[in-house]
Amino acid sequence: MKLENKIALVTGSSSGIGRGIAVAFAKEGADVIVNYNSRKDEAEEVVKKIRDIGRKSIAVKANTGSVKEIEEMFKVIKNEFNGLDILVNNAGISEYHVMDEMNEEIWERTLSINLKGPFFCCKFAYKEMEKRGSGKIVNIASCGGIRGFRNLPHYCASKGGLIALTKQLAGEFGKFRINVNCIGPGAIVTERSEDYWSSEGTRKVWEKVIPLGRIGLVDEIIGGVVYLSSSDSDYVTGQTFFIDGGWTSQANWPGANLL
Ligand SMILES: NC(=O)c1ccc[n+]([C@@H]2O[C@H](COP(=O)([O-])OP(=O)(O)OC[C@H]3O[C@@H](n4cnc5c(N)ncnc54)[C@H](OP(=O)(O)O)[C@@H]3O)[C@@H](O)[C@H]2O)c1
């Protein structure tokens, strides 16, 4: 097992990619803090799955767009687990808005959850990791962090910021043996996006622009996250790894105009 007896926090792990990561971490031997904002029942189901695997787990409600709530979450982690080895900043939102609809509230909500929250989680996490002499931080960005997506200026800016933040923090935290890396998922099916992907027309368009010819699965993101959270990646920091079926490798980026 790659994460035996490690303690991991996965933000936004009541569903989708975060849930997949949380359960995979438990299978690799880690105890996992399941963070959620609104879906308590789903978070408790993830906790149950992790306990059934034989690892310790609790669900902690915290809106990661709020520094105060993040701070409270870290107090709970300190009391219940007495430390942290791995942080995955996965919680994120993507709300599509045409330019004329965009306003300050939408902008601030997205930037708070997708960029400010990850920074403050890193700030609180590194104090715990420093005490343990090492740590791993994995930020979940997006292809939108290096390419434009129509109707998502706030999302693209937040994910581009997260990629830049990853590089900055790699420099800050290297001396503490804390690695900071980033995963950029491509188009991944989760239950929330299932309807969108199940439309044959939509799927066909995407299949044309992704070199590997298909949408990705949550399970296909997990291997990269486990690698960046384990000792296998001890000499890797400040990097962004795109798991996207080759989508971002294409120069003409046809996907941007198809969304
Ligand atoms: N799926 C894709 O195709 C794709 C592609 C590129 C990047 N990503 C990124 O991957 C990450 C996960 O995406 P997903 O598709 O798995 O999304 P999802 O299914 O919508 O899940 C989002 C998770 O984040 C949590 N969350 C949302 N706002 C939160 C907040 N303010 N505080 C704490 N938790 C919050 C949700 O918890 P509650 O519902 O309990 O609040 C949920 O557990 C995101 O950062 C997203 O940008 C996804």
The ligand as an SDF file (V2000), in Angstrom:
LIG
                    3D

 48 52  0  0  0  0  0  0  0  0999 V2000
  -15.5790   16.6730  -13.6410 N   0  0  0  0  0  0  0  0  0  0  0  0
  -14.8020   17.2740  -14.5380 C   0  0  0  0  0  0  0  0  0  0  0  0
  -14.9450   17.0950  -15.7650 O   0  0  0  0  0  0  0  0  0  0  0  0
  -13.7030   18.2030  -14.0810 C   0  0  0  0  0  0  0  0  0  0  0  0
  -12.8090   18.6850  -15.0360 C   0  0  0  0  0  0  0  0  0  0  0  0
  -11.7900   19.5340  -14.6450 C   0  0  0  0  0  0  0  0  0  0  0  0
  -11.6470   19.8820  -13.3230 C   0  0  0  0  0  0  0  0  0  0  0  0
  -12.5260   19.4150  -12.4000 N   0  0  0  0  0  0  0  0  0  0  0  0
  -12.3380   19.8350  -10.9940 C   0  0  0  0  0  0  0  0  0  0  0  0
  -12.3610   18.7130  -10.1460 O   0  0  0  0  0  0  0  0  0  0  0  0
  -12.9260   19.0760   -8.8830 C   0  0  0  0  0  0  0  0  0  0  0  0
  -14.0720   18.1400   -8.5400 C   0  0  0  0  0  0  0  0  0  0  0  0
  -15.0420   18.2360   -9.5720 O   0  0  0  0  0  0  0  0  0  0  0  0
  -16.2740   17.2160   -9.7130 P   0  0  0  0  0  0  0  0  0  0  0  0
  -16.6030   17.1580  -11.1500 O   0  0  0  0  0  0  0  0  0  0  0  0
  -16.0100   15.9730   -8.9600 O   0  0  0  0  0  0  0  0  0  0  0  0
  -17.4030   18.0910   -8.9970 O   0  0  0  0  0  0  0  0  0  0  0  0
  -18.7360   17.6950   -8.1900 P   0  0  0  0  0  0  0  0  0  0  0  0
  -19.1720   16.3230   -8.4990 O   0  0  0  0  0  0  0  0  0  0  0  0
  -19.6470   18.8390   -8.3990 O   0  0  0  0  0  0  0  0  0  0  0  0
  -18.2240   17.7070   -6.6750 O   0  0  0  0  0  0  0  0  0  0  0  0
  -17.7780   18.8860   -6.1070 C   0  0  0  0  0  0  0  0  0  0  0  0
  -17.4200   18.6140   -4.6740 C   0  0  0  0  0  0  0  0  0  0  0  0
  -16.9590   19.8540   -4.1170 O   0  0  0  0  0  0  0  0  0  0  0  0
  -17.7200   20.1330   -2.9700 C   0  0  0  0  0  0  0  0  0  0  0  0
  -17.8740   21.5700   -2.8120 N   0  0  0  0  0  0  0  0  0  0  0  0
  -18.4200   22.4650   -3.6580 C   0  0  0  0  0  0  0  0  0  0  0  0
  -18.3750   23.6880   -3.1210 N   0  0  0  0  0  0  0  0  0  0  0  0
  -17.7900   23.5480   -1.9070 C   0  0  0  0  0  0  0  0  0  0  0  0
  -17.4670   24.4430   -0.8770 C   0  0  0  0  0  0  0  0  0  0  0  0
  -17.7660   25.7530   -0.9690 N   0  0  0  0  0  0  0  0  0  0  0  0
  -16.8730   23.9610    0.2450 N   0  0  0  0  0  0  0  0  0  0  0  0
  -16.5860   22.6470    0.3660 C   0  0  0  0  0  0  0  0  0  0  0  0
  -16.8770   21.7440   -0.5850 N   0  0  0  0  0  0  0  0  0  0  0  0
  -17.4750   22.2030   -1.6990 C   0  0  0  0  0  0  0  0  0  0  0  0
  -19.0570   19.4350   -3.1430 C   0  0  0  0  0  0  0  0  0  0  0  0
  -19.5860   19.1700   -1.8540 O   0  0  0  0  0  0  0  0  0  0  0  0
  -21.1360   19.4580   -1.4540 P   0  0  0  0  0  0  0  0  0  0  0  0
  -21.9580   19.1190   -2.6440 O   0  0  0  0  0  0  0  0  0  0  0  0
  -21.3610   18.5940   -0.2750 O   0  0  0  0  0  0  0  0  0  0  0  0
  -21.1920   20.8910   -1.1070 O   0  0  0  0  0  0  0  0  0  0  0  0
  -18.6140   18.1620   -3.8570 C   0  0  0  0  0  0  0  0  0  0  0  0
  -18.1910   17.1910   -2.9270 O   0  0  0  0  0  0  0  0  0  0  0  0
  -13.3250   20.5460   -8.9950 C   0  0  0  0  0  0  0  0  0  0  0  0
  -12.3280   21.3700   -8.4740 O   0  0  0  0  0  0  0  0  0  0  0  0
  -13.4470   20.7560  -10.4970 C   0  0  0  0  0  0  0  0  0  0  0  0
  -13.2200   22.0890  -10.8880 O   0  0  0  0  0  0  0  0  0  0  0  0
  -13.5660   18.5850  -12.7380 C   0  0  0  0  0  0  0  0  0  0  0  0
  1  2  1  0
  2  3  2  0
  2  4  1  0
  4  5  1  0
  4 48  2  0
  5  6  2  0
  6  7  1  0
  7  8  2  0
  8  9  1  0
  8 48  1  0
  9 10  1  0
  9 46  1  0
 10 11  1  0
 11 12  1  0
 11 44  1  0
 12 13  1  0
 13 14  1  0
 14 15  2  0
 14 16  1  0
 14 17  1  0
 17 18  1  0
 18 19  2  0
 18 20  1  0
 18 21  1  0
 21 22  1  0
 22 23  1  0
 23 24  1  0
 23 42  1  0
 24 25  1  0
 25 26  1  0
 25 36  1  0
 26 27  1  0
 26 35  1  0
 27 28  2  0
 28 29  1  0
 29 30  1  0
 29 35  2  0
 30 31  1  0
 30 32  2  0
 32 33  1  0
 33 34  2  0
 34 35  1  0
 36 37  1  0
 36 42  1  0
 37 38  1  0
 38 39  2  0
 38 40  1  0
 38 41  1  0
 42 43  1  0
 44 45  1  0
 44 46  1  0
 46 47  1  0
M  CHG  2   8   1  16  -1
M  END
$$$$
